[in-house]
Amino acid sequence: MISVVIMAAGAGTRMKSQTPKVLHMLSGRRLIDYPILAAQSVSDDVQVVLFHQREQVEAHIAKSFDGVRCVCQDHENLPGTAGAVMAAKPKYDRVVVLNGDMPLVTPEFTRLLANRTEEAAISVFATANPSGYGRVVMSKDRVRRIVEEKDASEEEKKINIVNAGVYSFSKQFLSEFLKKVENSNEQKEFYLTDLISLAVKNKKTVSALWGDELILMGINSKADLSAAERIHQGLIKNDLMNRGILVRMPETVFIDASATFEGECAVENGAMILGQSRIVRSVIKAHSIVEDSIIVDSDIGPMAHIRPNSEIINTHIGNFVETKKAKLNGVKAGHLSYLGDATIDEGTNIGAGTITCNYNGKNKYQTTIGKNVFIGSDTQLVAPIAIPDNVLIGAGSTVVKDPKEGDLVLSRSEQKSIAGFFFKFFGKHK
């Protein structure tokens, strides 16, 4: 059994945001969610160390995860990464240390860290641009020391093996050496990297776990966030395509990490699948948006907007159609309609320009439409209203009262024609 400590106490000043760094969004989830999910895949003892804007981060974790314990770093007396780990109280004999701003660390890599047996192991990667990273001085497969860039000699700065900041320790090693870390540096902080020096000095084994630079990248700025999201989106879409989902021009498509697909589906260019949407045997056409909704055996778009809590089954949704909290089963809505707070049954055709008038300025109201209803173009359905089966509504009608089954509903002013008015108005003669 292992314990996982996630460091998330930093201020994240380079994000230049009032939002805590670890609560920024990446592919529809908060940054902190990803290391927590990776940690929970290997451990039932996950502790997140917080300090900066602690209340906001802790509230999110409590709402989103079960069994994750938040602890507060004594930042005044024990600042720095070692100070963060000092705040944790791991239960098990192996302790993995992750960073809250590393969203691409996978459960598989976390499992590799968990399976180490040495007193200490650090994650490293080789990079063409080591600037800003601590350099890892190695002898064969053993780590000798970590040199921070500001302390590195010109020769050491040429080293391209760098510290990723993810660790695996035995609990006994931490108990013995964590208290020996000193803050005799310019920042007066306690650093985990000093543990490695202490380990080597005391003839403890320190090994390196090699990782991919991309999955070990940390997020320090919004540019980093954007770069990580591009990578993560690529991973999501490659996985979907390998499972048989067609994604056209995938670089233009955005798919939330929480969205799911079943059966043979297609997502066309420019589409966005957001939130916990579920797409089943359906086609999402170009530049359409689906948010937190269920789409089954249907085609959506192009340029349609399925807003949250919609359930679209065996239905055609055309261009410039918007739904919100709508349940459509076996419906055709070809174009230019708003269907909000509505339930519409099979065989019904929604004409262009149809609107469910669901809001009176104070409250939202429901529209219910039965089977085999034909609604002509430019119709307004003023909720609350119920249209039974087998009703025909003429184009241009404003419907404010419930009709009966079999009715033809017409609500128009009488058409008048004034002979010759065109010529009189424009001063022309026929």
N, C-alpha and C positions, 0 to 999 in steps of 0.2 A: 504494500500500500504506500501511496505517496501523498504528500501535501503540495499544494501549489500556492505560491505567493505572487500576486500581481501588483506591481508598483504603478500607482496612478495618483501620486500626491503632487506632481509638479504643476507649476503655474501656467505653462504653455504660452509664455508671453509672445513667442514668435507667430502664434496664430492670429494675434491682433484681433481678438474677439472677446466679447463678454460671456460667451458660452464656454464652459470648461472644455479643454482640448479633447478629453476622452468622450465627450458627449456630442462631438461633431458627427455628421452622418456620412456613411460610406455604403453605397449600394443598399440604402434603405434601412440600415441598422446603425446604432451608435458604435463608435470605435471600440469602446470598452467591451461591447458584447462579444466580439470575436475572440479575444484571449480568454474570456470567461467560458465561452462554448468549448474552446480547445482544452481548457483546464478541466471542465466537467466531463470531458470524454475519457479522462484518465484518473480522476480523483473525486472523492466525496468530501474532501477537505480543501475548499478553495477560499482564500482570504485575499481581499483587495485592500491595499494600503492607501488611504486618502489623506489629504490635508487641504489643498487649495479648493475652494468652493465645494467642500465636502458634502454639505447638505443636499445639493442638487444631484451630485453623482450617486450618493447613497440612496436617495429617493428613487432614482431610475433603476438601480440594481435591485432594490427591494420589490419594485413593481414587476420587474422582468424576469427575475430568477429566484428559484427556491434553493435554500441551503448554502448561499454564498454569504460569508461573513465579512463585514467591513470593519476595519480598524483604523485608528487615527495615528499618524506619525507625530512624534514629539519633535516638531520642526524647529522649535526654538532651541532645544538642547542637542538634538541629534539630526541635523539636516543631512541631506545626501542620500545616495542609494543604499548604503549600508545602514543608515539610520532608518530608512523605510523598512528594511527586512527585520531590523531589531524590534519593530512594532508588532510583528506577526508572532503567533504562537502555534507553530505547526504541530500536528498530532503524530505524524508518522516519521519513519526513520529516513526517508528520502524526501528532499525538498527541491522542487523546481521553482525557479524565479523567472517570471515573464514580465513584459512591459505592457502597460495599458494602452500604449499608442502604437502597438504592432498588430494591425488587423489581419495581416496576411499569414501569420504563423499558423500552421495547420495542426490539427489533432495528431497527424502522423508524426510530425517533427516533435511535438510535445511528448508523444509516447517514447520517442527515441531518447529524449532527455530523461524521462522517468525511468528508463531501463538502465541508466548508467549505474555503475557500482563503485566508481572511484570516490575518493573524498571530495573531489571537486572536478567539475567539467564545465567548460565555457563553449558557447557557440561562436564560431568564426566563419568568415567567408573571404574569398579573394575578390578584390575589386580593382578596376582600372583607375578609379579615382578615390584613393583612401583619405583624401582631405577631410578633416573634421572628426575622424575616427581615432580611437586608441589603437596603436599598432601592437600586434601580438608577436612576440619574439619566441620562436619555437626551436626545439632540438628534436629532430625526427618527429614523432607523434606526440611529444610532450610539450606543454606550455611552460616557458621559463619565466616570462614576465609580460606585463602589459604596460606600454609606455604611452601616456597621454600625449597628444600631438604637441601641446605647448612645451612639454618637457623633452621631446624627442630630438636627437641629434640629426644632422642632415642625412647621415647614413641610415638612421632608423626611420626617417620620414619616407625613404624609398621602399620600405616594406609594404607589400600590398595585401598582407593578411591582417584583417582588422577584427576587433571585438564587436560582436553584435549586441552584447548586453543581455543575453539570456543565459541562465546558469542552471546547473544541477549540483546539489551539495548533499552530503550526508548530514543528518540532523546533529550527530555528534560533532562533526567538524565545525558546523555553525556555532554550536554551544561553546566550543573551546576557543575559537578564533574570532568570532564576530566582536566580542568584547575587547579584543586587542587592536582593533582598527583605530587609528588615530586620525585627527583632523589637521595634521601639520601640513597644510597646503594653503595656497593663496585664497581659496574660497572658504576655508575653515569648515569644510564638509567632510562627512565620513563616506568613503567610496568603497563599493563592493570590489572594485579592481584591486584594492589593497589586500583583500583576502587572498588573492592569487599569489601575490608576493610573499605573504606570510606562509602560505602553504608550501611554496617552493623552498623558502628559507628553513622550514621545519621538516623538509624532506617528505612532504606529502605528494601524492600523485595528482597531477592536474592534467587532464586530457582535453583535447579539442574535439568538438562535434561540428563537422563541416556542414554548412547549410548553403542554401541558394540566396544570393544577394537580394533577389526580389521578394522572397517571402519573409526576409528578416529586416526589411526596411522599416524604419520608424517614421512617425508623422510629427514633424516639427513646424510646418507651415501649411498654408492653404495650397501652395504649389505641390508640396509633398502629398497632401490629401488628394488632389486631383490626379497625380501620377499613380497613386495607389489604387484609386477607384478605376482608372483605366485598366490596370492590371487585373483587378478583381472582376470587373465586368467581362474581360476576356476569358477568365477562368469559368465564370458562370455560363457564358454562351458556348464555349467549347464543350463543356460538360453536357449541355442540352443537345448540341448538335451530335455529339457522340452517342446520345440516347435516341437519336432519330427525329429530333425536333428541327424543322427547317427554319433557319434564321437568315433572312436576306440582308445583305450588306450589314453584317453584325456590328461593325464599328459605329453605325448610326442608331443602334437599338439600345435601350436601357431596360434592364430586367432586375427587379429587386431580388435581394438574396432570399427573401421569404416567399417569393412566388413559386408556385408548383405547376408542373405540366404533366398531363396524362394522355397516353395514346398519341396518335400522329397529329401534330399541330404545326402551324406555320406562323411565323411572326415576320412581317414585312418591314422594310426600311423605315426608320424614323419613329417606330412605335415605342411606347413606354408601358411596361407592365409593373405596376407599383403595389407596395404593401403585400398583404397575404392573399394575393389574387390566385385563383385556381383556374387553369385553362385546360379543358378536356376536349380532345378531338375537334379543335376549332381553329379558325384562321383569324388572326388579328392583322388587318390590312394597314397599309402605309399611313404613318403619322397619326395613328389612333392611340388613345390613352385608356388604360384599364386600371382602376384603383380599387384595391380591397374588394374585389367582386368575383363572382363565379360565372364562368362562361363554358357552356356545355353544348357540343354539337351545333355550333353557331358560327356565323361570320360577322366580323365587326369592322365597319369602316368602308373605305378609307376616311380618315379625318373625323372619326367619331370619338366621343368622350363618355366612357362608362365610369361614372363617379361611384363613391363607396356604397357598399351594401346593396349593390344590384345583383340580380340573379337572372342570367340570360340563358334560356334553354331552347334548343331547336329553333332559333330565331335569326332573322336577317336584320342587321342594323346597318344602315347605309351612311353616306357621308353627311357630316354636320348634324348628326343625331346625338343628343345628350340625354343620359339617364341618371337618376339619383334615387337610391332606395327604391328601385323598381324591380318587379318580378314579372318577366315576360316569358311566356311558354308558347312556342309555336306561332310567333308574331312576325309580321313584316312591317318594318318602319324604315322606309327607303331613304328619306332625306329630310333635313331641315326641321327637326322636331325636338321638343323638350318634354321628357316623360319623367316627372319627379313624383315621389311618394305614390307610386301607381302599381296596381296589379292587373295584368292584361293576359287573357287566356287565348288558347289556340284558335287559329283560323282568322284572327283579327288583322285587319290592314289599317295602318296609320298613315294618313295622307300627309303630304308635305306641308310644313308650317303648323302642324298640330301642337298645341301646348296644353299641358295640365297646369292649371292655375292653382298651385298648391299652397300659396302663402298670401295671407290677407294683411300683412304688415305686423301681425302679432303672433299668429300661430300657423303651423303647417297642417294641411288636411289631406286626406287620402282620396284617390280616384281608383275605382274598381271598374274594369271593363271585362265583359264576359266573352263568350265564344262567338266566332263568325260575325263580328261587328265590323262594318265598313265605315271608316271615318274620313270624310272628304277633306280636301286641302284647306288650310287656314282656318282650322276649327279650334275654339277655345273651350276647354272643359273646366268649369269653375267648381273646384272641390269645396266641401265634400260632395261627391257625386258617385252614383253607381249606374253603369250602363249594363243592362242585362244582355243575354244572348240574342243573336239574330236581330240586330238593330242597324239601320242605315242612317247616317248623319250627313246631311248635305254640306257641300263646301261652303266655307265662310260663316258657319254657324257658331254662336256663343250659347253653350248648353249650361243651364243653371238649375234645371230640375231633372229628377230621375225619370227617364222614359220607361215604357213598358216593352216587353219582348215583342218583336215584330214591327215596331214603330219606324216610321220615317220621321226624322227630326230635322226641322228647318227653322232657322232663326236669322232672318235677313230683312232689311228694309226693302220696301217695294221699289223695283227699278222703274225709273222714269226716263223718257227720251224726249228732248225738246228739238223739234225739227229745225234744221238750218242754223242752229246756234253756233256751230264751228265757223261758218262763213261770216256771221254777224260779229263774232268776237274778234276775229282776226282781220275783219274788214276786207274779206276776199269775196269774190263772186264765183259761183260754180260754173 
